[in-house]
Amino acid sequence: QVQLVESGGGLVQAGGSLRLSCAASGRMLRISVMGWYRQAPGKERDLVAVITEGGTTMYADSVKGRFTISRDNANTAYLQMSSLKPEDTAVYFCNVVDWGVNYWGQGTQVTVSS
């Protein structure tokens, strides 16, 4: 089993910044991919950004140039969000793939006021 602890959400004005973090713990982790997804009210959960164990990144078009995903070790990932817009408001979920199995965090609310 993998446990995910997310932090860093909150309320920010448009144009501001937030940094989300996701720490994974468990036995004999071998996390191949870490990523962030988000879900706004009444909408589906969408990919925001992912990073592989080799450091390859991928972003949704809507956040390119504004968000940066990074990993500082095998089991912790960050999402630096800048130039935030009201449409970025959502619950952000951390996702990891460990030994081919998907795990989700509990979600952290990000609210951007106009």
Contacts in CASP RR format, 6 or more apart in sequence:
PFRMAT RR
TARGET T0000
AUTHOR 0000-0000-0000
METHOD contacts of the structure
MODEL  1
QVQLVESGGGLVQAGGSLRLSCAASGRMLRISVMGWYRQAPGKERDLVAV
ITEGGTTMYADSVKGRFTISRDNANTAYLQMSSLKPEDTAVYFCNVVDWG
VNYWGQGTQVTVSS
1 26 0 8 1.000
1 27 0 8 1.000
2 24 0 8 1.000
2 25 0 8 1.000
2 26 0 8 1.000
2 29 0 8 1.000
2 31 0 8 1.000
2 96 0 8 1.000
2 98 0 8 1.000
2 101 0 8 1.000
2 103 0 8 1.000
3 24 0 8 1.000
3 25 0 8 1.000
3 26 0 8 1.000
4 22 0 8 1.000
4 23 0 8 1.000
4 24 0 8 1.000
4 94 0 8 1.000
4 96 0 8 1.000
4 103 0 8 1.000
4 104 0 8 1.000
4 105 0 8 1.000
4 106 0 8 1.000
5 22 0 8 1.000
5 23 0 8 1.000
5 25 0 8 1.000
6 20 0 8 1.000
6 21 0 8 1.000
6 22 0 8 1.000
6 92 0 8 1.000
6 93 0 8 1.000
6 94 0 8 1.000
6 105 0 8 1.000
6 106 0 8 1.000
6 107 0 8 1.000
6 108 0 8 1.000
7 20 0 8 1.000
7 21 0 8 1.000
7 108 0 8 1.000
8 18 0 8 1.000
8 19 0 8 1.000
8 20 0 8 1.000
8 21 0 8 1.000
8 108 0 8 1.000
9 18 0 8 1.000
9 20 0 8 1.000
9 92 0 8 1.000
9 108 0 8 1.000
9 109 0 8 1.000
9 110 0 8 1.000
10 18 0 8 1.000
10 108 0 8 1.000
10 109 0 8 1.000
10 110 0 8 1.000
10 111 0 8 1.000
11 111 0 8 1.000
11 112 0 8 1.000
11 113 0 8 1.000
12 18 0 8 1.000
12 84 0 8 1.000
12 110 0 8 1.000
12 111 0 8 1.000
12 112 0 8 1.000
12 113 0 8 1.000
13 112 0 8 1.000
13 113 0 8 1.000
14 84 0 8 1.000
14 85 0 8 1.000
14 86 0 8 1.000
14 112 0 8 1.000
14 113 0 8 1.000
14 114 0 8 1.000
15 82 0 8 1.000
15 83 0 8 1.000
15 84 0 8 1.000
15 85 0 8 1.000
15 112 0 8 1.000
16 82 0 8 1.000
16 83 0 8 1.000
16 84 0 8 1.000
16 112 0 8 1.000
17 80 0 8 1.000
17 81 0 8 1.000
17 82 0 8 1.000
17 83 0 8 1.000
17 84 0 8 1.000
18 81 0 8 1.000
18 84 0 8 1.000
18 110 0 8 1.000
19 78 0 8 1.000
19 79 0 8 1.000
19 80 0 8 1.000
19 81 0 8 1.000
20 36 0 8 1.000
20 78 0 8 1.000
20 79 0 8 1.000
20 81 0 8 1.000
20 92 0 8 1.000
20 94 0 8 1.000
20 108 0 8 1.000
20 110 0 8 1.000
21 76 0 8 1.000
21 77 0 8 1.000
21 78 0 8 1.000
21 79 0 8 1.000
22 34 0 8 1.000
22 35 0 8 1.000
22 36 0 8 1.000
22 76 0 8 1.000
22 77 0 8 1.000
22 78 0 8 1.000
22 79 0 8 1.000
22 94 0 8 1.000
22 96 0 8 1.000
22 105 0 8 1.000
23 75 0 8 1.000
23 76 0 8 1.000
24 31 0 8 1.000
24 34 0 8 1.000
24 75 0 8 1.000
24 76 0 8 1.000
24 96 0 8 1.000
24 98 0 8 1.000
24 103 0 8 1.000
25 75 0 8 1.000
29 74 0 8 1.000
29 75 0 8 1.000
29 98 0 8 1.000
30 98 0 8 1.000
30 99 0 8 1.000
31 53 0 8 1.000
31 74 0 8 1.000
31 75 0 8 1.000
31 96 0 8 1.000
31 97 0 8 1.000
31 98 0 8 1.000
32 52 0 8 1.000
32 53 0 8 1.000
32 97 0 8 1.000
32 98 0 8 1.000
32 100 0 8 1.000
33 50 0 8 1.000
33 51 0 8 1.000
33 52 0 8 1.000
33 53 0 8 1.000
33 95 0 8 1.000
33 96 0 8 1.000
33 97 0 8 1.000
34 50 0 8 1.000
34 51 0 8 1.000
34 69 0 8 1.000
34 71 0 8 1.000
34 77 0 8 1.000
34 94 0 8 1.000
34 95 0 8 1.000
34 96 0 8 1.000
34 97 0 8 1.000
35 47 0 8 1.000
35 48 0 8 1.000
35 49 0 8 1.000
35 50 0 8 1.000
35 51 0 8 1.000
35 69 0 8 1.000
35 77 0 8 1.000
35 79 0 8 1.000
35 94 0 8 1.000
35 95 0 8 1.000
35 96 0 8 1.000
36 47 0 8 1.000
36 48 0 8 1.000
36 49 0 8 1.000
36 50 0 8 1.000
36 69 0 8 1.000
36 77 0 8 1.000
36 79 0 8 1.000
36 92 0 8 1.000
36 93 0 8 1.000
36 94 0 8 1.000
36 95 0 8 1.000
37 45 0 8 1.000
37 46 0 8 1.000
37 47 0 8 1.000
37 48 0 8 1.000
37 92 0 8 1.000
37 93 0 8 1.000
37 95 0 8 1.000
38 45 0 8 1.000
38 46 0 8 1.000
38 48 0 8 1.000
38 88 0 8 1.000
38 90 0 8 1.000
38 91 0 8 1.000
38 92 0 8 1.000
38 93 0 8 1.000
38 110 0 8 1.000
39 45 0 8 1.000
39 46 0 8 1.000
39 90 0 8 1.000
39 91 0 8 1.000
39 93 0 8 1.000
40 89 0 8 1.000
40 90 0 8 1.000
40 91 0 8 1.000
43 90 0 8 1.000
45 93 0 8 1.000
46 60 0 8 1.000
47 58 0 8 1.000
47 60 0 8 1.000
48 59 0 8 1.000
48 60 0 8 1.000
48 63 0 8 1.000
48 67 0 8 1.000
48 79 0 8 1.000
48 92 0 8 1.000
49 57 0 8 1.000
49 58 0 8 1.000
49 59 0 8 1.000
49 60 0 8 1.000
49 63 0 8 1.000
49 67 0 8 1.000
49 68 0 8 1.000
49 69 0 8 1.000
49 79 0 8 1.000
50 57 0 8 1.000
50 58 0 8 1.000
50 69 0 8 1.000
50 95 0 8 1.000
51 57 0 8 1.000
51 58 0 8 1.000
51 69 0 8 1.000
51 70 0 8 1.000
51 71 0 8 1.000
51 77 0 8 1.000
53 71 0 8 1.000
53 74 0 8 1.000
55 71 0 8 1.000
57 69 0 8 1.000
59 65 0 8 1.000
59 67 0 8 1.000
59 69 0 8 1.000
62 87 0 8 1.000
63 81 0 8 1.000
63 88 0 8 1.000
66 81 0 8 1.000
66 82 0 8 1.000
66 83 0 8 1.000
66 84 0 8 1.000
67 79 0 8 1.000
67 80 0 8 1.000
67 81 0 8 1.000
67 82 0 8 1.000
68 79 0 8 1.000
68 80 0 8 1.000
68 82 0 8 1.000
69 77 0 8 1.000
69 78 0 8 1.000
69 79 0 8 1.000
69 80 0 8 1.000
70 77 0 8 1.000
70 78 0 8 1.000
70 80 0 8 1.000
71 77 0 8 1.000
71 78 0 8 1.000
72 78 0 8 1.000
77 94 0 8 1.000
79 92 0 8 1.000
81 88 0 8 1.000
81 110 0 8 1.000
84 110 0 8 1.000
84 112 0 8 1.000
85 112 0 8 1.000
86 112 0 8 1.000
86 113 0 8 1.000
86 114 0 8 1.000
87 112 0 8 1.000
88 110 0 8 1.000
88 112 0 8 1.000
89 110 0 8 1.000
89 111 0 8 1.000
89 112 0 8 1.000
90 109 0 8 1.000
90 110 0 8 1.000
91 107 0 8 1.000
91 108 0 8 1.000
91 109 0 8 1.000
91 110 0 8 1.000
92 107 0 8 1.000
92 108 0 8 1.000
92 109 0 8 1.000
92 110 0 8 1.000
93 104 0 8 1.000
93 105 0 8 1.000
93 106 0 8 1.000
93 107 0 8 1.000
94 104 0 8 1.000
94 105 0 8 1.000
94 107 0 8 1.000
95 102 0 8 1.000
95 103 0 8 1.000
95 104 0 8 1.000
95 105 0 8 1.000
96 102 0 8 1.000
96 103 0 8 1.000
97 103 0 8 1.000
END
